[in-house]
Amino acid sequence: MKKTILLILILTTTKCISQIYFSPNAYMYVKNEVLFVQQDINLASNSNLYLRNNSQLLQGTTTSNANTGTGTLSVYQEGTSDNYDYNYWCAPVGSTSPVPAEIGKFGITMLGRPTTSTAFTTATILPATTSDGTSSPLAIASKWIYKLSSATNYSQWVFVGNATTLAPGEGFSMKGTSGTDPTDPEVTGITNNPGSAQRYDFRGRPNDGNITITLASNSSTLTGNPYPSAIDLNAFLFDPSNTATGGTAYFWEHDKTVNSHTLINYRGGYGSYAPMDVNSNGVYTAATFSSYNGDGSMNPGGASSGLVINRRYSPIGQGFVINAIANGSAIFKNSHRVYVKEAVGSSQFERQTPKDKNTKKEDIAKENSETENNVAENVSHFKLNTIINNQFTRQLALAFLPRATDGIDYGIDALNMDDGLPNDITFLIENGSYVIQGVTFDETKKIALTVKAATTTSFKFFIPEVINFDTTQKIYIYDALDNSYHDVKNGTYEVSITPGVYNDRFKVAFRDATTLGVGSNIVKQFFISQDNVNSNLKVSNPHNFALKSFKLYDILGKNVLSKKDLGTNENYTFSTTGLSSGVYITEFLTTDNQRFTEKIVISNSGK
């Protein structure tokens, strides 16, 4: 039975409803909470559903969008660009037009400027001949509204302008506006536009259910979060329906210090996000800003963006690029949706300051903990920064996972989306150029780097960040030219390179020449074995290492068993009853971040 909303209803606590019917002229105001509707929403004419102060709408339908009616949902999102810079967007709502061809489609004429917490004025849409959205308080230059679908080069961007033609799940580029707008519609101390963070009021029928995008092999598609709630990007990328995505996502970052509409003066690039596994916080490498020629080809880059953003939870409106590895499609589902408020370290629309000025750090930490149900953690990794010609910084990330191989791994290794740079450094994986690589840790390994230089170029290597990795472990750059090792964890290594492409000269190493023949006794002093007769995993810890955690992964990287705070016992036994027969990987982590991993074979066929 549908729930009929005949009167004004203000929600300030979490609410779960089976279905909602809004009668004409009714409205619901949801403040700082999540509204969960198990099935569909029917918004009759002139009815409104307002999501305010970080409120979000989640729905539980498992098919395509069943929402109906000509009433609207209204939800805010702030851009982070001025009138010279792009943000990538994906709309959370679509048209309620009775014209069948436009039902569910989105266009920038559906955006507005809030004047009070419920009222708005439609944005001024400037003609395609006008470059600057300079009119106050909100004017959008339709000249810069483009989409990208299964593209292999710059010329394949498709002009959208002010047309209502964007299907659910289709991303679009949009430059911001200049000027300021001091209106504070929610009376929260946050104005519509302090000069570079303009607020947009998205109004339309809320997107819901399965939303499918088409992908083509080795081609880029601009898409994004299509819902009026956050999504768990890990859940989307690791969904079995979405293997054509390649398991990674790319985010456009624009140098906000460059004020020009001329392509050759642009400086921007793609940050890369690899989720690593479905329950991790993933790894993100910041964009290397590049400049562009008129045909879209790249010139030597500028400074790195330096953005440190948790990309796992994509907020409302966030657009990103998928570089597909196969022909096919990907499906956004309600099961990917989560309620995560925007805050530093959790869900961010490319911003480095909290959205709510009153948000406390302890509140953010609590929200993150509750959202992730205490299972998400930082993958063991470090960042390798290389300053090239003192002009720009290329950032790479090397991650350590039990299921990773030395080849290309789904959801772990991220392509270099700015491969046109004439001077660059990347990981070399199966003759490809990558900015994030995952491997199993082995102190004897050397990880290959590709260095290319169009002219004589200086490269300065250093480690700016180490996450959840053994604090005592040395990290070196090995230079095969003179067989030298350089500690880049505690210092830098700068070298001048003559023109060429070097695939074998530089490598990341973990032991220098003085220790290469010594070997490691620690691993041999930690014994792991599987007792298939009694369905038990037996562990011997004769040196009483203090153990922070134990995890057991199946061969696909799924965590099937985990324990925390194991102490310093000499022996441990874990039941493997109920697990399918197959190959598994054990992982023990000490309190000082030493890792012990070993493959085991579980055979429960006779049990």
N, C-alpha and C positions, 0 to 999 in steps of 0.2 A: 504494500500500500504506500502510495506516495505521500510525502509530507508537504502540506500546503502552507506557504508563507503568505499570510494575509496582512500581517502587521509588521511594523519596523522591528527588526531583531538585531541586537548588538551582541556579538560574541566576544568575550574576553577570556574564555577558557577553552581548552581543546574540546572539539565537538565532533562526534561521529554520527552521521546520518545515512540512512539507507538510500533514499532518493529525495530530491528536492524539486518542488514546483513553486515558482514565484508567480503570484498573480500579478496582473498589470499594475504598474506604479509602486510595487512593493520593493523593499530593499533590505539587504543584510550587510552589516558593517562588522568586519572581523579585524580585531586589533591585537597584534603581537602574538598570534596563535596560529595553529594549524587547523584547517577545516577538512575533515575526511568524509567523502561521500562514496558509499560503497558502489552505487550504480550511476545513473545519469542525472543531469541537471536540466530542467526546463525553465528558461527565463522568458516569461511572457513579455509583451510589449511594454517598454518604458520601465522595466524592472532592472535592478542593479545589485550586483554583488561586489562589495568593496573589500579588497585585501589591503590592509594598512599596517605600517610599522612592523615590517618583516613578516607579515602573515603570508601563508601559502595555502594553496588548494591541492589536495591529493584525492585521487579517485581510484576505485578498485575494479573497474570494468576490465575485461580481458580481451575485448575485440576492438573494432574500430570505434571512432568517436560517436557516441550516442547522444551527446548534448544537443539540445534543440532550443528554439525560440529566438525572438528578435531583441530580447533584453541583453544586457552586457555585463561582463566582468571587467573590473578596473583594477589594475595593479601597476605600481611604480617600479621603475628602474633608472638608475643614474648612469650616464655615459661618463667616460674618463678622457674624452678628447675635446680639443678646441676646434675651431672652424677649419684648421689645416690638417687635422689628423683623423685617421680612420679608427673606429671600433668595428668589430665584427659582431653581428647580432643574429638572433633567431627569435621570432615573435612567439609569445605564449598564447596568443589569441588569434582568431580569424574573423572574417566578415560574417555578419548575420544577414547579408543581403538575400532577398528572395530570388535573385537571378541565379539559376543553378550553376552557371559557370564560375560564379564568384563565391559560392558558399564555402566557407572555411579558408578562403584565400586572405592574404594580408597585404596591406600597402601603407606607405607612410602617412597617407591622409587620415589614417585611423589613430595617429598619435596626437596627444594633446598636452597642454600646459596646465598643471593643477593650480587652481585659485583658492580653493578651500579643501578640506579633507574629502569632500565629495564632489565638488564642482570643478569644471575644467573649461578651458577654451581650446578649440582646435588649433593645432600648430599652423603657422603660415608656411605654405609650400612654395618655395621659390622656383621660377622656371629653370629649365635645363641649361639656359644660357648664362645663369648667374652662379658664380663660384663660391661666394661667401655667404654663410648663414649668419649674417651680422645683425639683422634686425632684432630689436629687443621687443618682447622678452623671449620669444621662441620662434625662430624661423629656420626651416630645414632646406638646404640646397639639394634639390632633387638630382642635380648633375652627378652626384657621387654615389647614387644608389645602384649597386651592381650585385649580381649573383654569379656563382661559379659552379658548374656541374660537369663532372667527368672531363676535366680539362687537362691538357698536357703542356700548354704554354700560355703566356700572358695574354695573348690576343683573344683568348676564349672567354674572358669576362663578358657577361651579358648585361647590357643596360636595362635597368628596371624603371628608374625614374619614379614618378608618382603613381604608377599603375598598381592596381590591386590584383597582382598575379602571383604572389609568392605563396606556394603551397606549404602546409604544415611541414616543418622540418627543413625547409629551404632557408639557408642563411643569407644575409645580405650585408654589404658594407655601407657605412654611413659616417660622414664627417659630422663633427659637433657644431656648436654655435659659439660665437664670441659674445662679449658683453656680460652683464650680470642680471640676475633676477632675485631680489631679496625676499620674495614671497616664501613664507614658511607654512605650508598648508596643514601640516599635522601638529604644528606648535611643538616641535621637538628640538628646535634650535638648528635644524638643517634646512638651508634655503634651497630653492629650485635650482639656482645656478650662481655659485660664488665666482664663476669665471672660467672653470674648466671641468665641471662635473654636472652638466645639465640633467635635470630630471624629466623623464618622459612618462606620460600616463598612457599605458596601453589599454585600449578599450575594444572589446569584441566578445565573441563567443569563446569560452575557454577550450583550448585544445585538450584532448583526452584520448585514451586508448592507444591502440597500435598505430604508429606513424612510420611509414616506410619511405626510405630514400634509395635511389638507384645509384650504383657504383660501377665503375669500370676499372679494369686492371691497370695499374701504374698511372692512375689519373687522380686528380685532386677534386674534391667536392666540398664546398662550403656549406656546413650544416650547423647544428647547435642544439641547445636545450629547447625543446618545443613546448614546454609545459609551464603553467603558472606555479611552479614549485621547483626546488632544486632537483637535480638528478645525480645519482651515483655513477660517475663516468666509468668506474671500474666495472660495475654491473652491466652497463651497456656494452663495453668493449669485450668483456668475457662472456657475454650471452652467446650460446651456441649458434644462434641465428645470424650472428654478426661477424663471422670469421673473415669475410671479405674486407673488413676494415683494416686488417693487419694488426689490430690491437693497440694502436697508438693514435694520439690526437695532437694537432698542432695549432698554436695560438699566435695570432698576429700581434706584434708589438711595434709601436710607432715612436720614433724619436720626437718628443714633444718640444724640443728646443729649436726645431727647424720650422720656420713659418713660410711655407711656399706651397703653391698648387702645381708647380712644375715637376713632372715625374723625375727628371734628372737630379732634382734637389731633394727628393724624398730620402729619408733614412728609416728603414724598418727591416723587420725580419721575423722569423717564426721561432717561438719557443716550443720545445718538444716535451710531451708528457707520455711517459710509459708507466702503466699501472703496476707492473711487476706480478702481482697476483690480486685476486678479487678482494682480499681483505687488507691490503696494505695501503699506505698513503702515497705510494707511487714515487716516481722520480721526475723532476722537472728541470730542464736546462733552459736558461734564459736565452733570448734571441740575440744574435749578432746583427747589429744594424748595418744594412747595406744601402748603397745608393744605386740608382737605376737609370739606364739609358731610355730613350724614347720608345724603343721596341720592347722594353721590359727586361732586357739583359742587365746583369749586375756589374757594378764597378767595385773597386776596393771599399771595404766597409768602414763604418764609424764605430763609436764606442758601443760596448755591450749594454743592453738595457739594465742588467743587474737586478731585474725583478725576482723576488723570491715569493712564489705564490703556490699555495696548495691547490692543485687543479682537480683533485679527486671529485669534489662536489661542485658541479657547474651550477651557478646561480641562474635565476630567471633572466632570460634574454641573452645569455652568453653564447656567442658563435665560435666555432672552431672548424678546422679543416681536417678531413679524412683523406689520406693518400692510400687508396685501395690496393690490395695485392691480388685481387681477382675480380672478374666480372660477377655481378650479382647485386645484392641489396643488403640493407641493414634496417633493423626495426627498433624504434624507440617504443618502450612499453611502460605501462603504469607501474610494473614491478621494479623499474629502474628509478622511480621517483622516491625522494626522501625529504623529510623536513629538516633542513639545516639552515639556520639563520646565517646571513652574511656577516662575517667577522674575520679578522686577521687570523690566518692559520687554519681556517675551516673552509669557507666558501667565499670566493672573492671574484668580483667583476673587475679584474685587472687593477686592483687598487691596493695601496700599501698602508692605508690607515683605516681604522674601524669605521663602519658605516654609521653606527650610533655612538655619538660622543660620550654617552654615559655608560657604555659597555665596559665592564671591568674584566681584567685578564682572568680572574678566577671564574667569572661567569662563562667566558669563552671556553676555558678548559673544561668546565663542567658540561657545557653543551656538547663539545666534541666527544667527551667520554661517553655521554649518554647516547649520542647518535651512533657512534661506532660500536656500542655495546661492548667496549673494552677489548675488542679483538683486533682493531687496526693498529699497525705499528710502522715505524720507519724501517724501510729496507736498508740493510747494510750497504753503504756506498760512499764514494767520495767524488768531489768535483775536481776536475783538472782544468785550470784556466791557462790560456796561452795568449799573451799580448803580442800582437803581430804588427811589426813596424811602428810600434808606439801609437798606432791609429785606432785599433779596435781589439776586443778580446773575444776569442772563441772559447766557449765553455763546453766541456764534455763531462759526462758522468759515467763512472764505472761501478756497477752494482754486483753484489754477490748473492746468488740464490742457489739452493740445492738442485733445482730442476733445470738451471740454465746449462746450455751447451756452448761449445766454441763456435757454433754456427748461428744462423738467424733464428731467434726464438720469438714466438708470438707473444705480444704484450710486454716484451722486455726490451728489445732492441729498437731504437728509434732512428729513422732516416735523417740525413742532413737535407732539409728542405731548401737550403740556400747553397746548393752545390755549385752554383755559378761563380762563386768568389774566386778571383785569380790567385789569391794567397790564402791558404787555409790549412787546418789540421783536423782530422777526423779519425775515428776507429775504422780499421779495415776488416770487414766481415764478408766473406764470400765475394770478394772483389767489389763490394759496395761501400758507400760512404755513410757512416753512422755517427750520431752525436751522443747516443746512450747505448751502452753495451752491458749485457749481463753475463757473468761467468760463475762457475764454482771456484771458490778460492783455493788456490794452490800456490804455496810460497815459491815454488820453482818455476811458475809460469812467467812468460813474457807476453804482454798484450800488444799486438801490432798497431801502429799508428801510420796513417798516410799524411805526409806533409807535402804540400805543393807550393811552388813559388813561381810567379810569372817573371819577376825580376829579382835581383839580390835582395833578400828579405830577412829581417831579424825576427826570431821567435824566442819568447821568454816564458818558460814554463814554471808554474807553481800550483800548490794545492791550497785553495781558499777555505775548503769546508770538508769535514770528515764526519759522517753520520753513522752511529751504531756499528762502528768498526773498531777493531783492536787498536787501542790507543798506543800500544808499544810497537805496532807494526810499521816498519820503514816503507817508504814509497820512493822509488827512483825513476828517473828517465835514463834509459840505456841508449847510448849513442854508439852504433856499430862502427862508425868511422874510425874511432880510436879505442873502441872497446872500453868505454868509460861509463861510470855510474854516477848519477847526480841526485842527491837527496832533495826532492822538491816538496817534501812535507815540512821541512824545517828551513828551507831556503829556496832559491830560484836557480834555474839553468837557462842562460841566454846564449844563443848561437846564431850566427849569420849563415843563411842558406843561399847557394847559387841557384839560378833558375833550373827548374825540373820538378819531377814528381818522385818522391821517395817513399816506397812501400816497405822497405826492409831496414832502413837506417835507425828509426826511433821506435822504442818500445817502452811500455810501462813494466817495471820490474819490482820485486819485493825483497830481493837479496842482492847484495853487491858481490864483487869478485872475491872479497875476503871470506865470504861465508858460503859460496856456492858449493863447496865440497863437504860441508859439515853435516848437512841433513838435519832433520827436526825429530827430536825424541818425544816431544809432547804428545803428538798424535798416537805414537806407539804405546804410550802409557795410559791410553784411554780406550777401553775395549767394549765393543758393541756386538751382540750376536742375537740371532733369532732362534728360539726353541720352538720348532713347529710341532713337536709332539704334544707339548703342553700349552701351545698358543700364547707364549710369553716372549717379550723382548727383554733380554738381560743385559745389564750395563755394569761394567766394573770401572770404578773411579779411584784407583789406588792412591793417587796423590791428593785426594779430597779437594778437588777444585770446587769452588763455590759456584753452583749452577743457578743461573737466572731462569732458564726455560728449557723445555724439551718439546720438540715438534716432530711429527711424523707426516710425511707428504707422500701422496701417490705419485705415479710416474708423470701425471699431467700437472703436478704442482699444487693439487688441492690438499689443504691441511686437514687430515683425518683424525689426528689425536694431538692434544697439547696439554702441557702441565707447566706451572709457574712456581718459582721460589722453591727449588728442590733442595736447597741447603748443600751440605758438604759430605753427604753419606758416601760410604765406600762402594755400596752396591745398590742397584735399583732394579725393579722388575715392573714391567708394564704389560697389561693384558692386550693381546691382539685378537681376541675372540671376536668374531663378527666381521672382521675385515676380509675382503675378497682376496683370493690368491693372486699374487703378482709381485712386481718389483716396487719397493718403497725406499724412501730416503729419510734417514734419521738426521736430526740436527739438534745438537746441544750447544747452548750459549752460556758462557761463564759471566760472572758479574763484571769482569774486565773486558768483555766483548770478544773473547776467544771463541771460535766456532769449531766444533767437531762434527763432521758429517760422514756418513757411510751408507752405502747401499745394502739393503737386506732383501731377502726373498721370503715372502710369507706364503705358506701352503696350508690352507685350511680345508682342502677338498675332502679330507677324511674325517673331519670333525662333525 
